[in-house]
């Protein structure tokens, strides 16, 4: 039986350790078009329409939807006498916020408050329809996978916000910051899409590792020649 032994000099070991320890940075891509978002999700996509909720249902206390929970730090119970921070079922309390004619979520956040979707299992893609988001200005941001970004916000328009990450995340938060301006941001949301599937990217350190192994092979051959 032939045994093969590789002897590495300390400097070579240090090079290999430095390469293999090189971290791959996370990548997050945002979307404003649902069709493009769906086309870029690499696996099965689940969409929660909230249509199983036929009565108004509050999420002032955490509300379990099934695969995820909706919660809010807000204690706003009503706006103009109408209940809020709830799933709004027909007949609708907020007729001007209707997204597709079916049950939707209605949230109102005050300064530094958040609306959070917490998932039972890690996901890599999240998308959502909104209306009236930031109609008082660009004040509400989305926090996901440790990154914050400002979604499209255009008064009463129906808008889509989506994100795909190569790093798993388990929560998405809409965070309102008054910045000395309006005291609250009220908006509707619906059709929450999410996926636990991802395409495993090529590790950023792999080309360096291959190169280091090539150097090691060269040094080994040189040692043998000597």
Short mmCIF file of the C-alpha atoms (twelve columns), coordinates in Angstrom:
data_MODEL
# 
_entry.id   MODEL 
# 
loop_
_atom_site.group_PDB 
_atom_site.id 
_atom_site.type_symbol 
_atom_site.label_atom_id 
_atom_site.label_alt_id 
_atom_site.label_comp_id 
_atom_site.label_asym_id 
_atom_site.label_seq_id 
_atom_site.Cartn_x 
_atom_site.Cartn_y 
_atom_site.Cartn_z 
_atom_site.pdbx_PDB_model_num 
ATOM 1   C CA . UNK A 1   0.000   0.000  0.000   1 
ATOM 2   C CA . UNK A 2   1.390   3.357  -0.962  1 
ATOM 3   C CA . UNK A 3   1.013   6.178  1.513   1 
ATOM 4   C CA . UNK A 4   1.088   9.800  0.452   1 
ATOM 5   C CA . UNK A 5   2.203   12.371 2.994   1 
ATOM 6   C CA . UNK A 6   2.211   16.112 2.500   1 
ATOM 7   C CA . UNK A 7   4.546   18.158 4.624   1 
ATOM 8   C CA . UNK A 8   3.736   21.829 4.828   1 
ATOM 9   C CA . UNK A 9   5.989   24.579 6.007   1 
ATOM 10  C CA . UNK A 10  4.582   26.899 8.739   1 
ATOM 11  C CA . UNK A 11  4.322   29.779 6.241   1 
ATOM 12  C CA . UNK A 12  2.267   27.585 3.908   1 
ATOM 13  C CA . UNK A 13  -0.031  26.502 6.724   1 
ATOM 14  C CA . UNK A 14  -0.555  30.158 7.601   1 
ATOM 15  C CA . UNK A 15  -1.541  30.953 4.000   1 
ATOM 16  C CA . UNK A 16  -4.059  28.100 3.909   1 
ATOM 17  C CA . UNK A 17  -5.576  29.090 7.256   1 
ATOM 18  C CA . UNK A 18  -5.949  32.707 6.147   1 
ATOM 19  C CA . UNK A 19  -7.719  31.684 2.942   1 
ATOM 20  C CA . UNK A 20  -10.110 29.150 4.472   1 
ATOM 21  C CA . UNK A 21  -11.082 31.597 7.235   1 
ATOM 22  C CA . UNK A 22  -12.035 34.328 4.747   1 
ATOM 23  C CA . UNK A 23  -15.799 35.012 5.283   1 
ATOM 24  C CA . UNK A 24  -18.263 35.290 2.447   1 
ATOM 25  C CA . UNK A 25  -20.309 38.497 2.639   1 
ATOM 26  C CA . UNK A 26  -24.102 38.334 2.544   1 
ATOM 27  C CA . UNK A 27  -25.948 39.692 -0.484  1 
ATOM 28  C CA . UNK A 28  -29.427 41.251 -0.330  1 
ATOM 29  C CA . UNK A 29  -31.406 42.224 -3.425  1 
ATOM 30  C CA . UNK A 30  -34.567 44.347 -3.189  1 
ATOM 31  C CA . UNK A 31  -37.503 44.358 -5.616  1 
ATOM 32  C CA . UNK A 32  -40.389 46.713 -6.403  1 
ATOM 33  C CA . UNK A 33  -42.088 44.437 -8.965  1 
ATOM 34  C CA . UNK A 34  -43.800 41.240 -7.768  1 
ATOM 35  C CA . UNK A 35  -43.423 39.380 -11.078 1 
ATOM 36  C CA . UNK A 36  -39.671 40.002 -11.173 1 
ATOM 37  C CA . UNK A 37  -39.381 39.049 -7.502  1 
ATOM 38  C CA . UNK A 38  -41.232 35.765 -8.065  1 
ATOM 39  C CA . UNK A 39  -39.104 34.978 -11.129 1 
ATOM 40  C CA . UNK A 40  -35.955 35.294 -9.016  1 
ATOM 41  C CA . UNK A 41  -37.073 33.101 -6.115  1 
ATOM 42  C CA . UNK A 42  -35.242 29.813 -6.538  1 
ATOM 43  C CA . UNK A 43  -37.817 27.476 -4.982  1 
ATOM 44  C CA . UNK A 44  -41.445 27.105 -3.865  1 
ATOM 45  C CA . UNK A 45  -43.086 30.385 -2.854  1 
ATOM 46  C CA . UNK A 46  -45.911 30.562 -0.308  1 
ATOM 47  C CA . UNK A 47  -48.329 33.508 -0.288  1 
ATOM 48  C CA . UNK A 48  -50.503 34.371 2.710   1 
ATOM 49  C CA . UNK A 49  -53.603 36.318 1.618   1 
ATOM 50  C CA . UNK A 50  -55.305 36.450 5.057   1 
ATOM 51  C CA . UNK A 51  -58.547 35.453 3.339   1 
ATOM 52  C CA . UNK A 52  -59.180 32.740 5.950   1 
ATOM 53  C CA . UNK A 53  -59.812 35.562 8.417   1 
ATOM 54  C CA . UNK A 54  -63.456 36.484 7.871   1 
ATOM 55  C CA . UNK A 55  -63.722 38.664 10.974  1 
ATOM 56  C CA . UNK A 56  -61.611 41.628 12.103  1 
ATOM 57  C CA . UNK A 57  -58.688 40.204 14.115  1 
ATOM 58  C CA . UNK A 58  -56.341 42.318 16.214  1 
ATOM 59  C CA . UNK A 59  -52.577 41.855 16.324  1 
ATOM 60  C CA . UNK A 60  -52.008 44.257 19.218  1 
ATOM 61  C CA . UNK A 61  -51.073 40.963 20.872  1 
ATOM 62  C CA . UNK A 62  -48.966 38.608 18.697  1 
ATOM 63  C CA . UNK A 63  -51.196 36.912 16.117  1 
ATOM 64  C CA . UNK A 64  -50.180 33.448 14.897  1 
ATOM 65  C CA . UNK A 65  -50.939 33.157 11.179  1 
ATOM 66  C CA . UNK A 66  -49.486 29.661 10.759  1 
ATOM 67  C CA . UNK A 67  -45.969 29.896 9.334   1 
ATOM 68  C CA . UNK A 68  -45.397 33.269 10.948  1 
ATOM 69  C CA . UNK A 69  -46.602 35.630 13.675  1 
ATOM 70  C CA . UNK A 70  -47.590 39.288 13.289  1 
ATOM 71  C CA . UNK A 71  -46.834 41.608 16.193  1 
ATOM 72  C CA . UNK A 72  -46.492 45.320 16.823  1 
ATOM 73  C CA . UNK A 73  -45.072 47.582 19.489  1 
ATOM 74  C CA . UNK A 74  -47.872 50.052 18.784  1 
ATOM 75  C CA . UNK A 75  -50.720 50.522 21.213  1 
ATOM 76  C CA . UNK A 76  -52.844 52.570 18.808  1 
ATOM 77  C CA . UNK A 77  -56.319 51.069 19.024  1 
ATOM 78  C CA . UNK A 78  -58.164 53.364 16.657  1 
ATOM 79  C CA . UNK A 79  -57.714 56.053 14.046  1 
ATOM 80  C CA . UNK A 80  -60.568 58.463 13.593  1 
ATOM 81  C CA . UNK A 81  -62.748 56.133 15.619  1 
ATOM 82  C CA . UNK A 82  -61.927 53.098 13.461  1 
ATOM 83  C CA . UNK A 83  -60.053 50.119 14.979  1 
ATOM 84  C CA . UNK A 84  -56.537 49.556 13.679  1 
ATOM 85  C CA . UNK A 85  -53.541 47.235 14.042  1 
ATOM 86  C CA . UNK A 86  -55.748 44.401 12.900  1 
ATOM 87  C CA . UNK A 87  -56.659 42.216 9.959   1 
ATOM 88  C CA . UNK A 88  -59.551 44.095 8.376   1 
ATOM 89  C CA . UNK A 89  -62.249 41.828 6.938   1 
ATOM 90  C CA . UNK A 90  -65.355 42.798 4.958   1 
ATOM 91  C CA . UNK A 91  -67.241 45.030 5.683   1 
ATOM 92  C CA . UNK A 92  -64.033 47.030 5.833   1 
ATOM 93  C CA . UNK A 93  -63.246 49.603 8.505   1 
ATOM 94  C CA . UNK A 94  -60.650 51.252 6.230   1 
ATOM 95  C CA . UNK A 95  -62.261 51.327 2.824   1 
ATOM 96  C CA . UNK A 96  -59.591 53.612 1.384   1 
ATOM 97  C CA . UNK A 97  -56.882 51.066 2.212   1 
ATOM 98  C CA . UNK A 98  -58.335 48.046 0.424   1 
ATOM 99  C CA . UNK A 99  -55.664 46.261 -1.611  1 
ATOM 100 C CA . UNK A 100 -57.486 43.606 -3.651  1 
ATOM 101 C CA . UNK A 101 -61.008 43.530 -2.231  1 
ATOM 102 C CA . UNK A 102 -60.281 40.863 0.379   1 
ATOM 103 C CA . UNK A 103 -59.070 40.793 4.001   1 
ATOM 104 C CA . UNK A 104 -55.910 42.840 4.568   1 
ATOM 105 C CA . UNK A 105 -53.793 44.088 7.451   1 
ATOM 106 C CA . UNK A 106 -54.077 47.650 8.713   1 
ATOM 107 C CA . UNK A 107 -51.271 49.047 10.875  1 
ATOM 108 C CA . UNK A 108 -50.527 52.386 12.481  1 
ATOM 109 C CA . UNK A 109 -47.048 52.974 13.884  1 
ATOM 110 C CA . UNK A 110 -45.943 55.834 16.073  1 
ATOM 111 C CA . UNK A 111 -42.357 57.066 16.452  1 
ATOM 112 C CA . UNK A 112 -39.802 54.232 16.839  1 
ATOM 113 C CA . UNK A 113 -42.503 51.553 16.734  1 
ATOM 114 C CA . UNK A 114 -42.363 48.490 14.514  1 
ATOM 115 C CA . UNK A 115 -44.632 45.993 12.785  1 
ATOM 116 C CA . UNK A 116 -42.852 42.619 12.736  1 
ATOM 117 C CA . UNK A 117 -43.390 39.358 10.856  1 
ATOM 118 C CA . UNK A 118 -41.615 36.542 12.737  1 
ATOM 119 C CA . UNK A 119 -41.287 33.233 10.890  1 
ATOM 120 C CA . UNK A 120 -41.290 29.776 12.475  1 
ATOM 121 C CA . UNK A 121 -38.474 28.644 10.161  1 
ATOM 122 C CA . UNK A 122 -35.722 30.680 8.446   1 
ATOM 123 C CA . UNK A 123 -36.532 32.108 5.016   1 
ATOM 124 C CA . UNK A 124 -34.497 33.635 2.202   1 
ATOM 125 C CA . UNK A 125 -37.194 35.613 0.340   1 
ATOM 126 C CA . UNK A 126 -39.973 37.954 1.490   1 
ATOM 127 C CA . UNK A 127 -42.446 40.088 -0.458  1 
ATOM 128 C CA . UNK A 128 -45.503 42.158 0.465   1 
ATOM 129 C CA . UNK A 129 -48.118 44.491 -1.053  1 
ATOM 130 C CA . UNK A 130 -48.743 47.789 0.746   1 
ATOM 131 C CA . UNK A 131 -50.949 50.847 0.383   1 
ATOM 132 C CA . UNK A 132 -50.607 54.262 2.071   1 
ATOM 133 C CA . UNK A 133 -47.097 53.343 3.257   1 
ATOM 134 C CA . UNK A 134 -45.190 56.517 4.087   1 
ATOM 135 C CA . UNK A 135 -47.884 58.802 2.717   1 
ATOM 136 C CA . UNK A 136 -46.536 61.435 5.092   1 
ATOM 137 C CA . UNK A 137 -43.013 61.126 3.709   1 
ATOM 138 C CA . UNK A 138 -40.187 58.594 3.462   1 
ATOM 139 C CA . UNK A 139 -40.300 57.664 7.134   1 
ATOM 140 C CA . UNK A 140 -40.895 53.912 7.322   1 
ATOM 141 C CA . UNK A 141 -38.016 51.518 6.621   1 
ATOM 142 C CA . UNK A 142 -37.806 47.728 6.383   1 
ATOM 143 C CA . UNK A 143 -35.323 45.821 8.518   1 
ATOM 144 C CA . UNK A 144 -34.310 42.346 7.273   1 
ATOM 145 C CA . UNK A 145 -31.228 40.160 7.740   1 
ATOM 146 C CA . UNK A 146 -29.525 42.945 9.661   1 
ATOM 147 C CA . UNK A 147 -29.974 45.421 6.812   1 
ATOM 148 C CA . UNK A 148 -32.333 48.404 6.594   1 
ATOM 149 C CA . UNK A 149 -33.769 49.794 3.370   1 
ATOM 150 C CA . UNK A 150 -36.480 52.268 2.415   1 
ATOM 151 C CA . UNK A 151 -39.263 50.749 0.289   1 
ATOM 152 C CA . UNK A 152 -41.209 52.635 -2.350  1 
ATOM 153 C CA . UNK A 153 -43.604 55.026 -0.622  1 
ATOM 154 C CA . UNK A 154 -46.029 56.983 -2.771  1 
ATOM 155 C CA . UNK A 155 -49.104 58.143 -0.947  1 
ATOM 156 C CA . UNK A 156 -52.160 55.993 -1.621  1 
ATOM 157 C CA . UNK A 157 -50.583 53.926 -4.417  1 
ATOM 158 C CA . UNK A 158 -50.505 50.123 -4.264  1 
ATOM 159 C CA . UNK A 159 -46.838 49.170 -4.002  1 
ATOM 160 C CA . UNK A 160 -44.774 45.998 -3.734  1 
ATOM 161 C CA . UNK A 161 -41.646 45.488 -1.651  1 
ATOM 162 C CA . UNK A 162 -39.564 42.335 -1.891  1 
ATOM 163 C CA . UNK A 163 -36.186 41.096 -0.731  1 
ATOM 164 C CA . UNK A 164 -34.077 38.022 -1.479  1 
ATOM 165 C CA . UNK A 165 -31.030 37.248 0.656   1 
ATOM 166 C CA . UNK A 166 -28.324 34.599 0.466   1 
ATOM 167 C CA . UNK A 167 -28.353 34.620 4.275   1 
ATOM 168 C CA . UNK A 168 -31.348 33.115 6.080   1 
ATOM 169 C CA . UNK A 169 -33.486 35.414 8.224   1 
ATOM 170 C CA . UNK A 170 -36.476 34.791 10.467  1 
ATOM 171 C CA . UNK A 171 -38.053 38.220 10.882  1 
ATOM 172 C CA . UNK A 172 -38.974 41.298 8.859   1 
ATOM 173 C CA . UNK A 173 -39.825 44.592 10.555  1 
ATOM 174 C CA . UNK A 174 -41.414 47.808 9.294   1 
ATOM 175 C CA . UNK A 175 -39.957 50.557 11.491  1 
ATOM 176 C CA . UNK A 176 -41.343 54.107 11.668  1 
ATOM 177 C CA . UNK A 177 -39.129 57.073 12.518  1 
ATOM 178 C CA . UNK A 178 -40.944 60.387 12.784  1 
ATOM 179 C CA . UNK A 179 -37.712 62.413 12.420  1 
ATOM 180 C CA . UNK A 180 -39.517 65.341 13.976  1 
ATOM 181 C CA . UNK A 181 -42.287 65.131 11.367  1 
ATOM 182 C CA . UNK A 182 -45.644 63.306 11.318  1 
ATOM 183 C CA . UNK A 183 -46.515 61.525 14.551  1 
ATOM 184 C CA . UNK A 184 -47.612 58.252 12.924  1 
ATOM 185 C CA . UNK A 185 -47.656 56.234 9.702   1 
ATOM 186 C CA . UNK A 186 -50.757 54.214 8.886   1 
ATOM 187 C CA . UNK A 187 -50.667 51.679 6.051   1 
ATOM 188 C CA . UNK A 188 -52.285 48.516 4.742   1 
ATOM 189 C CA . UNK A 189 -50.534 45.255 3.826   1 
ATOM 190 C CA . UNK A 190 -51.525 42.020 2.105   1 
ATOM 191 C CA . UNK A 191 -50.311 39.036 0.060   1 
ATOM 192 C CA . UNK A 192 -47.223 38.206 2.110   1 
ATOM 193 C CA . UNK A 193 -44.975 35.954 -0.006  1 
ATOM 194 C CA . UNK A 194 -42.044 33.990 1.408   1 
ATOM 195 C CA . UNK A 195 -39.723 31.108 0.611   1 
ATOM 196 C CA . UNK A 196 -37.260 28.988 2.540   1 
ATOM 197 C CA . UNK A 197 -35.421 27.964 -0.628  1 
ATOM 198 C CA . UNK A 198 -32.188 29.521 -1.826  1 
ATOM 199 C CA . UNK A 199 -29.504 28.951 -4.414  1 
ATOM 200 C CA . UNK A 200 -26.267 28.257 -2.572  1 
ATOM 201 C CA . UNK A 201 -23.788 30.791 -3.983  1 
ATOM 202 C CA . UNK A 202 -20.165 30.027 -4.787  1 
ATOM 203 C CA . UNK A 203 -18.223 30.871 -1.587  1 
ATOM 204 C CA . UNK A 204 -16.212 34.019 -2.102  1 
ATOM 205 C CA . UNK A 205 -13.155 32.284 -0.595  1 
ATOM 206 C CA . UNK A 206 -13.236 29.279 -2.957  1 
ATOM 207 C CA . UNK A 207 -11.135 30.805 -5.792  1 
ATOM 208 C CA . UNK A 208 -8.518  31.850 -3.218  1 
ATOM 209 C CA . UNK A 209 -8.549  28.392 -1.663  1 
ATOM 210 C CA . UNK A 210 -7.995  26.746 -5.056  1 
ATOM 211 C CA . UNK A 211 -5.134  29.138 -5.711  1 
ATOM 212 C CA . UNK A 212 -3.583  28.367 -2.321  1 
ATOM 213 C CA . UNK A 213 -3.773  24.634 -2.968  1 
ATOM 214 C CA . UNK A 214 -2.030  25.242 -6.284  1 
ATOM 215 C CA . UNK A 215 0.778   27.060 -4.467  1 
ATOM 216 C CA . UNK A 216 1.010   24.204 -1.989  1 
ATOM 217 C CA . UNK A 217 1.288   21.689 -4.836  1 
ATOM 218 C CA . UNK A 218 4.007   23.751 -6.491  1 
ATOM 219 C CA . UNK A 219 5.989   23.959 -3.259  1 
ATOM 220 C CA . UNK A 220 5.607   20.217 -2.777  1 
ATOM 221 C CA . UNK A 221 6.937   19.491 -6.259  1 
ATOM 222 C CA . UNK A 222 9.812   21.909 -5.747  1 
ATOM 223 C CA . UNK A 223 10.717  20.203 -2.469  1 
ATOM 224 C CA . UNK A 224 10.722  16.813 -4.193  1 
ATOM 225 C CA . UNK A 225 12.971  18.139 -6.971  1 
ATOM 226 C CA . UNK A 226 15.418  19.393 -4.377  1 
# 
